[in-house]
């Protein structure tokens, strides 16, 4: 498929998904904004994977992070400023998705990601209580993601050089 046709197919699919999502969101009360942001961010990330345009991944990470933050503000009351936490997660997603998809990534998204996470967890006492009571499995998730990133990165280097 030539690039022009690919672009038209991607645009058409994105508009279909967006239209269906916006139609369905009319029936969601409180979570509509959060789900909209998550869907838009997901569409940007999907478009990045299709076109490999890094700017789409940046938009996707930021919008998805805002969606996570918006959802967290509505559902998780234990942790500090969840919008900043969600945005920090979004920046870290930029790094992780590029690493998973391309086998390498720019380091710059980690800086605002970590800063926003730390600012979001400004209520450290509440965060510690959350992590020790219910949040500790998230540490296992982070370790698992790091192991996967290392494995995928090594396998891609072997196949490229091999």
N, C-alpha and C positions, 0 to 999 in steps of 0.2 A: 504494500500500500504506500502510495506516495505521501509526502509530508502534508500536502494540502488536504488530501482525503482524511488522513489521520486526525488532523486538526478539526475538520468538520464533524467527524464521528465523535471525537472527545467532547466537542462543544454540544452536540446534540444530546449525548448521554448525560452530560452534566445538567442541561436544562430540564431533561425528563426527570432526573432524580430530584432536582431542586423543586420543580413544580409539584411532584407527588409529595415531597416532604412538607412543603408549605401548605398544601391542601390538608394533609393529615394533622399539621400543627394547629389548625383551627379548632380541633377537638381536644387539644391539651390545654389545661388551664394555666397552672403555675409554671410548668416546665418548658413551655413553648420557646422562650428566649434561649434557654440553655441548649435545648435540642437543636434549634436552628443554628446556633454557633457551632455545635459539634458536627452537624451535617455539612455546613459550609467548609469548616476546617478539613473534614474528611474528603470533601470533593477537591479541595486544593491539593491535598496530599496525593490523592489518586491521580490528579492531573500531572503532578510532579513525576510520579512513577511512570506515567505514560510518555511524557515529553522530556523528562530529565532537565526541566528548567528549574534551577535552584531557587529562584524567587518565589515560585509557586509553593515550594516546601516551606520557605520562611513564612509566607502568608498563612499556609495551612497550620504550621506549628503555633503561630500566634493566635489565630482564630480558634483553634482547638483548645489551646490553653485558656482563652477567655471563656469558652464553653464549659470547661472543667471547673473553672473558678465560679462561674455563675451557678452551675449545678451544686457545687460545694456550699456556696452561700445559702442555698435553699435547703440543703439536707444535713450538712455537718456543722454543728454549732460549737463543737469542742475546741477546734483549732482556730488560731488567730484570724488573720485577714485572708480568706480563702481565694479572693480574686487574685491577689498577688501570688499566692501559692500556685493557682492554676496557670497563671501566665508564666511563672518560673518553670512549671512542668512542660508548658508549650515550647519554651526555648530549649529545654533539654531534649524534647521530642525531635526538634530539628536536627540536633546532633545525632541522636540514636537512629532515626530513620535514614539519614544519609549514610551512616556507618553500616546499617544493615543492607541497604539497597545498593550502595556503591562500593562498600568495603573500605571506605575512607570518609573522613568528614573534616570540616573546618572546626576549629576549637572555639571560635568566638561565641557560639550560642551558650556555651557553658557558663560564661561570665555573667550575663544578665540572668540566666536561669538560676544559678546558685544565689546571687544577690537577692533576687525576688523571693526565692524560697526562704532565705534567712529573714528577710523583712516580714514575710507573711507569718512566719512562726515567731512573731515578736512576743507572744505569750508562752515563753519557754516552759514554764511550769505546767501549763495546760497541755503543751505538746508532749512533754515527758510523760505525763499521766496517760495521755492517749496512746503513745507508743508502747508503754509498758502494759497497758490493760488490753487494748484491742488492735493496735497498729503494728505490733512486732512482726506479723507475717509479711509486711511490706518490705522488711529488710531482706527476707528470703527472695522476694521478687526482684529486688535490685541486684542481688548477687547472681541470680539466674540470668538476668539480662546481660550483665557484664560477662558471664561465661559464654553466652551465646554470641555476643559481639566478638569476643576473642576468637571463638571457633570459626565463625563465618568469615572474619577478616583473614585468618590463616588459610582457610580453604580457597578463598578467592585468589589469594596471592599464589597458591600452588597451581591452580588451574590456569592463571594468566601466564605464569612462568613455565609451566610444565608442558 
